[in-house]
């Protein structure tokens, strides 16, 4: 039986939905409930905060990159082992790419598909009665999306709250809480989002403070009463990408952190064993493995340490002589000849591929990516199609002579040309693969 669920969404990015979600998750967990969570979109960082708040795994749900059967399978698994399921949205509720209805990547796609009620977080900074007009628009924009309640964020005073509440009253949408302006509860950020959960020595205390905030300012019982069991089709699947091997060496440390939970759980369900190793500790892949995966992360922050990791480099080179190695984003950068850090200093990387990358002149590369494989690799057979996303600030400054791995398309189907690289058993791309198309 599926647990009841709801979606925490917002009218825009930066409205505070992650703070509200973490406060709610922490408070409900404190009440003794088994709380599961999900994060809309291809986000690696927020789900780890969810896991710390609930002591339960978090899953990504992305309507653009995941086929419907995979979405259904993932939400079915999450809601089957919980008292309540809380889904955090992405950007504004209706923000996505132009394309096939229901597969735009917007939070609204999930609300419509699963029939989950939406609690809308509104940042009322610099507005009062206008919040009522904003909420009216969101409530009537799409008949398939039900705004079940609203949480006011960054309320300046009791008078401010009264003015906003008065404008909302006529809409008959319940106000489920009002959070005051408080800069001390904000989590620090860096260029790819929040500073990662594992880098906060005080994260447990922060989550306790957020639980206190929720208990004081949110109507937790009313929020729970709104939750409904998701509508799930019978055609379920958790298969996303074929595992690249039966025993996979996975780089895992502060430089390599971005590996999707749905891939890990599916591979393990198929009997695959994942063996972590730390390049920052100068470790190479386990020799018993038959494939190696270098996830994305922050190698640009540790380029000097990686350049000096001779055991890691030699171990990876020896592994590549007979077995496949694949790198995504940060992993792809490390597979190249060199990496230029923020200061402009160049560091020698593994040289298993011929390109070089730079973080010195930061340029944002962001968006969904469809990829057609130009040759067989760990992502699938030649001609196969994979969906994923790209999010980084580094650029290729030397292309090298390797064969391109894929032809890329953006989220709206526009051709972006050849990308990535492949040399023998080694392959890599800047885009992160989420699921086979």
N, C-alpha and C positions, 0 to 999 in steps of 0.2 A: 504494500500500500504506500502511495506517495505521501510525503509530508506536505503540509500546506506551505506555500511560499509567497513571496512578494518581491517587488523590484524597487530599489532605491535609485531614483533617477534625478535629474536636475534640468534646469532650463538652459544651462550653458556650462562649459568647462570652467573650473575654478570656483564653482558655487559652494563647494564644501561637501560633496556627496561622499568622498572617501572618509572624511572625518566623521560624518554622520553614520556611515556604514560601520566603521570600526567601533564607534561608541555603542551602536545598537548590538553588534555582534558580541562585544565584551560584556554588555549588561545582560543580554539574554543567556550567555554562557554562565555568568555569575548566578543567575536564577536557577541553575542546574539543568537547563535544557540542552539536548544534543543538537547543536546548531551546525548546519552545513552552509557553505557559501559558494557563490560563483561570481566571476568577474566577466562582464561583457567586453568583447574585443580581444585583441592580441597583446594583452598586458602581462608582462612577466613579474613586475615589482609588487603591485598591489595584492595579488593573491597570497604572497608570502606573509604580508601583514594580516590578511584574513586568517591564515593558518595559525599564526601566533595568538590571535584573539580567541579562536574557537578550539584549538588543539585538534582540529580536523582538517583533512585535505581540502583545498579549494580547486575548482576547475574553471577553465576558460570556456565561454560560450560565444561563438562568433558566427553570425548568420551569413557573412559573405564567404568566408574561407572554409566553413564546415558544411558538408552536405546535410540535408535535413535529418537523415537517419542517424548521423553521428550526434547532432544536437540532441535528438530525442534520447539516444542511448546515454549520453553524458548526464542529462538532467534527471533521467530515470534512476541512474545509479546514485546520484547525489541525494535525491529526495527520498530514496528508499531506506536510508540509514540515518534518519534525523527526525527530530521533533518539529523543526522548522527550517526552511531554506530561504536564505537572503541573497538576492542577486544584485550586485552593484552595477549600475549602468556605466556608459562611457560618453563623454562629451555632453551635448544636450540630448534630450530624449529622442528627438527625431533626426539627429545628425548622422549621416552616412554617405555612401556614394550613390550616384545616379546609376540605376540598373534595374535588374529583375526585382519586382515587388517581393518583399519578404526576405531578400538576400542582399540588403544594402549595408549590413554591418551596424545598423542603428539599434539602440536599445529597444525602440518601439517594435522592431521585428520580433523580438523575444516575447514582449508583452502580448502581442497579437497572436503569435503562434501557440503559446502555452496558456493563454488566458490568465496570466498573473496580474494581480492588481499593482498599480504603480503608486508609490509614495514619492511625491515630487518635492525636492529640496529647492527652495527659492532663496537666493541671496538678496535680502531686502536692503542692502547698503544703498544709500542715496535715493531711496524711493519709499513711498508709503502706500496710498490708495492705488497707485499704478500696479502694484503687485496683484491686485484683484483682476485687473484687465489682462495681465500676463497669464494668470492662472486660467481665466475663462478661455483664452485662446488655446492653451495646451489641452484643456479638458474637452474641447469640441473639435480639435484638429483632425482626429482619426477615430471613427466610431469603434474600431477594433481595440483601441487602447483605453483602458479604464483608469482614470486618475482617482484613486480611492481616498487619498488624504494628502496633506501638505505639511511640511516642516519648514518653519521660517528660520533662516540662518543669519547670523550677524545682526541681531536686533540691538538697536542702540539704547533703548530705554523702555519703560513700561508704557509711556505715551506713544512711542513709535509702534510698539506691538498692538496697542488698541486701534490705532489708525489703520494698520494693515488688516487686522482681524475684522474690523468693521466693513472693509471693502470686500472681504472674502465671504462674509456671512451669507450674503444673498445667493451664493453659488451652491450652498448646501454641500460643500466639500469640507470635511472636518480638518481642523488644525490639530495636528498630533504632537506638536511641540514647538518651542521657540528657543533657539540657542543664542546666547549673548555673544557680542563681539569679544573675542579673547585670542590674542595673538600667541599666547603661551601654549595653546593646544595644537598649533600647526606643526607638521612634521617637516624637517629640512629637505630641500630638493637639490638635485644636480641636473646635468644636461639631458639625461634620459628619463627624468621623473623624480620620484622620491628617493632619497638616500636609502639603500636597501636595508631590510629589516635586520639582517645579521650584523649590521654596522652600528646599531644602537645599543649601547650598554644599558640604557635606561628604558628599553622598550616595554618591559613588563610594567614598570611604574607609569609610563605614558598610557598604556591600555587600561590600567586601573583608574587613572584620572578620567579617561574617556567614559568608562563605565559609570563613574560617579556623575559625570556630566549628563549622561543619558537618563540615569535614575532621577535626577533633579529636574530635568527640563523636557523629557519626552514622556508621553503616555504609553508606556510599554504594553499594557494590557490592551489598549485600543489598537495599537499597531498589530499585535498578535491576532486580534479578532478579525482583522481585515484579510489575513492570509488565506489563500485558496490552493488546493492541490493543482499542480500543473496538468494541462491537457496533453497527453502523450500518445503519439501514434503507436501502432503495433509493430511497425518496421523499425527495429532498433539495431544499432551497430555502434561499437566502440572502436572499430578499426579506422585508423587515420592514415598511417604510413606503414609500409612493410618494415619490420626491423632489419637493420643492416647486417645483423649477425646473431648468433646464438649466445655469445659472450661478448659484450660490448664494453670497451674501456671508455669511460666518460671523464673528461677533464672537469674538475669541480673544485673551485676555490674562489677567492675574491675577484679573480680576473675572468672566470668562466662560471656563470651562474644561470644563464637563461636556457632552460630546457623545459618544454611544456609538460605539465603533469599528465595530460591525457595521453601523450606519447609514452611516457614512462609506465603508466598503469597498464596500458594496452600491451606494450612489449612484455612486461612482467607476466601479464595474464596468459601470454603465449608461451611462457616458460623461458623467456630470455633473462639472462643474468647480466646486471649492470655493475661494473667494477670501477669505482671512482679513483682518480689519481689527481695529484696536485702539481701542475707545472710550476707554480710559485714556490713550492717546496723542492723543486728540481727533481720531480718524479716523472718517469716515463710510463707509457701504457703497459699494463700487465701482459706478459708474453703469452699467457694462456688464452688471450682474447682473439677473436677472429675479425674484429672491426673496431675502429676508434672514432669517437665523436668529440669534436671540439665545439662546445656551445658558444653562444654570444656572451657578452659581459663587458668588462671594462679593462681590456688589455692596455689601452692607452694610458691608464693610470699606473700601470705596473711594467711599462715597457723595458726599463732598465733591468729589473729583476728577471724578466723573461729572457732578455738578451744574454744574461749571464748564466742561465740555467742549462749548462752543457749536458747534463745527464738527460734532461727532458728532450733536448734537441737531438741528441744521438739516438736515444731510445725511439723517438718518433720516426727518425730516418730509417732505422733498422726495421721497424714495424711496417713502414711503407713499401719495403722491398717485396713483401708477399701478401699484404692484407690492406683492405681499403681504409682510408682516413677521410673524414668529411668535416669541414669547418663552416660554421654559420656566423656571419657578421664578425664579431670579435675573433672567433676561431679562424675565419677566413683571413683576417688581417695577420694573424700569427703564422699562418701557413706561407705567407709571402716572404719576399727577400728583406724587406725593411719596413719599419713603422716610425714615422716622425711624430713626436709627442707635442704637447701644447706649447712647449718652450722653443720648438724648432729643432731639437736634437733628434738625430736619426739613430735608431737602434736596429741591429741585425736580428731578424727573426729566423724561422726555421729554414727558409729557402726551398721548401718542397713545392712551392708554386712560384712563378716568376714575377708577380706583381709587387708593388710597394704602395703603401697607404700613408696618409697624413692626417693628423688631427690638429695641425698648427693653424690652418685657416679653416675654421669650422663652418660647415655648410650642412644644413638640415636636409636629409633624404628621408622622406616619410610617405607611407601609403601602402595600400594593399598591392600585392603582386601575384599575377598568374604566371606560371612558368611552364614552358614546354621543354622537355629534356632532349638535348641534342644527341646524347649518347647514353648508354646504360650506366647507371651509377647507383649509389646506395639509396637514392630517392625513388628509383623505379626504372622501368625499361625505357629504351629509346623511344621517343615520341609520346611518352607518358606526360600527363599534366598534373601539376601540383599547385595548390594555392597557399599563400602565406602573406607576409608583410615585410616591410623594410623600415627601419627606424635607427638612424645613426647620423653622426656629424662628421665622420671621416670621409675622405675622398681618395680615389685611386690616382696616384701621381705617376706611376709607371705601370704599363699594362702587361709587360712581359710577352712571351711567345706561346703561352699555353693555349690549348683549344678552349673556346667558350663552352660552358656547361649547359646553359639554357638560353632560350629566347624569352624575354620578359614582356609582360603586359601590365598596365596599371589596372586599378580597380574598375575602370570604365571600359577596359578592353583596348586601350591605345597601345600600339607597339612601341616598346622601349628599347628594342634591339637586343643583341647578344650580351650576355653577362656571365660573371663567375669564371671559373677556370677548372680545367682538368688536365692532369699529367699522370699517366699511368694509373696507379691505384688511388691517387690523391685528388680530391675535388673540394670545391668551396664556392660559396656565394655570399653576398651581402644580405640576401633575403633569408628570413626564417621560414621554414616549411611548417605548415600547420596540418594540412590534410591533402590527400589525393583528390583531384577534381572529379 
